[in-house]
Amino acid sequence: MEWKPYDFVPFPDRCVRALCPGHHRFASYTGTLECELHLLRPLQVGSGFSDFVKTRQGAEVLAACHAGVEREGKRLHVIPGSSLKGALRSLTEAISYSCLRITNDKVRAFVPNRPNRCTRVDELCPACRIFGMTGPRGESYQGNVQIPDVVMPEGTKAVLTRIPILWTPARVKNGLPRSYLGGKREARGRKFYYHGKIASGPDARVVLKEGQSFKATLHFNNLDAALMGVLLTAMGLHPAHRFPVKMGAGKPVGMGSVEIKLLSTTLRNAEAGRLGVGARLLEGQELEKWVEECCREAEKQGLLFCEGLEKVAAILAREELDRREMPGGPY
């Protein structure tokens, strides 16, 4: 094939670091984001095991299963909060002046003169301030965003689909495949997959059917307006750069396209207290105005990496959903 189902977002040339917000005081924004996850393409977050599943014709096939939990004796599908959090962190690192978390020395050699990963709580990049970090000398930070699992209600439609067999990127002795390198044999950037039409193949999987929507809640504490702007931008909610995110399995063949819609926000400031007295609910136009203000503050404080944001928005453009035919074989 002539094209790859992915492209690269360039690395920033610097990292904006500051003291972590902390958890010991009640300041800045604290509250919740009530969201809706709309599945634009089938979604699967693997459970790590396979089982025999009946097809419409009555035959049984071995298929990779979606993650689930037991509730009152019933097996319910779930989107793990850790999966959503990981997807948002990857986007945050790409669209902001954040560090490059590489621990492999062979790979690090291909990204010279780029910001090393954060190791101290008094010098954290935007991504590490929001999501936390683990330092090499036992100095760690929990982060200021928590995302619970999204448990699917009864009646959620899970279907059997077949996609091409997925392979890991080509392994090479010196660190990175040749296609990942640009001029001067340096890494081209962070890899993100396009949206597109799902490809078919022999690999059977149980997935959440596209077209469904599920409620999700994000909890945040002690984030100022600029860091909130970075988080909202990574969710695809920046007024000038909207895009659906990609998460879960099968991203190279068109799976995992999810649109995040912000329904409401509950804010509790220092005067409101930790019990939420006097909490402020934002909806409609007031919510849109708050999102705009936060994104503008992130730009004003120089936290957003504009070149990276524009590239991410181009790769993850919603228009690509019905424009691109994803590869049906090895690439």
N, C-alpha and C positions, 0 to 999 in steps of 0.2 A: 504494500500500500504506500501511497505517496505522502500521507500526512499522519501525524500522531494525534491521539485524542487528548493531548495535554499541551500546555505551554508553561513558560517559566516567568515568574515575577522577580525582577531584579532585587538584589539585596540593598538595603540602605547603606550609605557610606559612613554613617555615624549612629550613635545610640544616645538617646536622651534619658539620663538616669537621675533619680531623686530618692529621697527617703520614703520608705513604705508608709502607706496610710495608717497601718497599725490596727489593732483590735481592742486596745485598752482605753480608748476614749470614744465619745459619741459626737462626731462632727461630720461635716459635709453631708452627702446624700446617703440615706439608708432606707431600704424599702424593698419592693418587689416589682418585677416586670411580669405582667400577665400576657402570655403570648398564645398564638395559634400556629401550629405547625401544619402546613398544607402540603401534602405529598404530590409533587408534580410528576414524579416517576416512582416506580416500586422501590421500597426501602427494606433493606435487611441489615440488622446488626446481629452478627453471628453469635450463636449460643456456645459454639465450640464443639457441638456434637451433631450427628446426623441420625435420621430415623426413616423408617419406611412410611411412605405417604401414598395414598390412593389417588390415581389420576381419574379424570372424568370417565375414562373407558373401563375403570375398575381394576386396572393393573396397579401393582405396587412398585414404586421406585424409591431408591435411597436418595434422600435429599438433605442438604444442609438446613438446619432449623434456625428460626429466628429466636432471639433472646426472650425469656419469659420468667414469670414468677408465679408462685402458688399463693392464692388468696381464697380462704374459706373453702379449701378443697378443689378449687378450680384453677386451671392453668390459663393465665392471661399473658398476652404479649406485652412487651415493654420496650421502650426506647431508653436505654441507660443514660442517666444524667451525665455520666463520664464521657459517653460518646459525643453528646451534644457539646459538652464543655471542651473536649479535645478539638472538635471542628472549629469552634469559635476561637480557641487559642491560636490555632494555625493561621486563621484569617487575621487575627489581631497582630501577630508577629509580622505578617506580610504587609499590612497597611499602616503600620506605625514605625517609629524609630526605636525598634526593639532589638534585643540581643539575638545572636545566632547561637542556638543551643546545640552545639556539635561537640561530642565527646570522643569521636573516632579520629585519631591523629591522621590517618590516611586521608580521610575526607577533609579535615581541617586544612590540609596542605593545598586544597583547590580553592579555598576562599581566603586568600591573604588580605591583610589590611581591612578586615571586617570586624565588627564588634564581637568580642568574646562573650560567653554566657555570663549572666549575673551570678555573683558569689556572695554578696554582702547585702544585708537588709537595709543599709543606709544608702545604697546605690543600686536601685532597681529600675529597669526599663519599664515602659508602660505595660507590656504583656505580663511581666513578673509582678508588678504592683497589683494588677487585676486578678491574675490567676495563681500567683504564688511561684516559688522556686525552691529547689533543693541544692544547696551549696556543697562543695567538695569537702569542706572541713566541719560538717555538721551544722552549719548555719543555714537555717531554712525559714521559709515564710509561707503561711497557709494560703494567702490570697484573700480577696474580698468579694468573691462571687461563688455562690453555691447553687448547684442545679440538681434538684431531686429527679429520680427516675420518672419518666412519663409512662404511667400504667394505662394500657389500652382498655377501654370499657368492653363489656360483653357485646358481641355482635360485630366487633372489628373484623374486617374482611382480610383474611390471609389466604393467599393463593399460591399454587405451584407454578413456577416459571422456570425456563431453561435459558441459560446464558452461555457464552463462550467460556472455555476453560481459561482461568486467569493464572498467569505465571508471575513470579517475582522478577524485578528488573535484572538484566544480565549481570552476573557477578564477574568482576574483574579483579586482578591481583592488586592493582594500584589505586583502588578506592572507588572510582565512579565510571559508569559507562561513557563511551566517547560522545554519545548523543546528548549527554548532560553538560558537556563542556563547550565553552565559546572561545573567543579570542584569548590568546596567551594561556590556553589550557586552564582557564579558571571556570568554576561552576557558574552556570548561567543564571541560577536563582532558585527560588522555591517552586516546586512543581505543583500545578493545579490542573484538574481535569475539566474539560468542557462539559456543558450540558448537551444533550442530544437525544436522538431516538434510540431506544434500547435495542441492542443486538440480540439475536437468538443463537443458541448453541446447545451442546449436549449436557451441560452441567445443571443438574436439578437443584432448585433452592425454594424454600418456603419464604415468601416475602409479604410485606404489608402492601395491599393493593393501592395503586395510585388513585388520586381523587379524594382521598379521605383527609380529614382534619382532626387534630388532637390538641388539647389544651396543655400548655407547659408553663411552669413558673420558674423565674430566675430570681434568687435572693441576692441582694448586694448590700454592703455596709461600708461606710466611711469612704465613698468614692466622690471626688469633687466633680464639677461639671465637665472638665476636660477629659478625665478618665471615663466618665459616663459616655461622652461623645465618641471616644475610641471604641468602647464596647458596642454601642448602638451602630456605629459604622461597620464593625465586623459582622453584625447580624444582618447586614444588607439594608439598613434603614436610613442611611444618610440621604437627605432630600435630593442631592445631586448625583448620587452613586448608588442606586438600588440594584440588588441582585439576589437571586435565590442561592442558598448555600448547597454544598455537597457533603454528604456524610454517609457512613456505613460502608457496606461491601458493594463491589461491582461498579465502582465509579468509572473505571475505564470503558465500560460497555453501556453506559447511560443510566445506571441505577443511582439512587440516593439524592435526587434533586428535591430540595425542600425549601419552600418559601416561608419565611418567618414573618408573621403579622403581629404587630404590637397592639393589643386591645386596650390595656390600661396600665397605669403606674400608680403605686401607692408610695408616697414619700413621707418619711419621718425625719425631722431635723432635730438638732440638739435640744431645742426648747420643748419639743414634743415628748421627749423622754423615751426610754427603752420599751415601755409598755404600749407605745403607739398612741397615746392620748393626743388628740389634735392632728392625727395623720391626714394627709392631703391626697385626695384621689384625682388623678388626671385622666381625662378622656376626651375624645373628639378633637376639636381645634386647639384646646388648651394643651393636650398631649402632643399634637403636632408642633406647636410652638416651642414646647420644652425640648423636644428632640432636636429641632433646628438650633436652639440656643446652645445645647450641649455640643453638637457637632461643630458649631461655629467657635466655641471655646477651645475645642481640641485643635482646630486649625490655628487659632490665635496664639496658643501656647506652643505651637510647633511640634505637636505630638504625632500628627498624621503625616505619613510619608506619601506625598501626592502621586509620585510616579508609580509607586507600588499599588496604591488605591485604584488609580486609573487602569492599570493592567489587570488587577483582580476583577474589576467591574466589567472589563472587556471580555475576559475569559468566561466569567460566570453570567454573562448577559442572558436574560430570559429569552431573548430572540433566538438563541442557539438551540433551544429545546426542540423545535420542529424543523430546524435548518440542517443540522448535522446528522449524518448517518454514522453511527458508531461502528467500529471495526468488528467484524464477525469472526476473525481468526487471530493468530499471533501477530504481534507488531513489534 
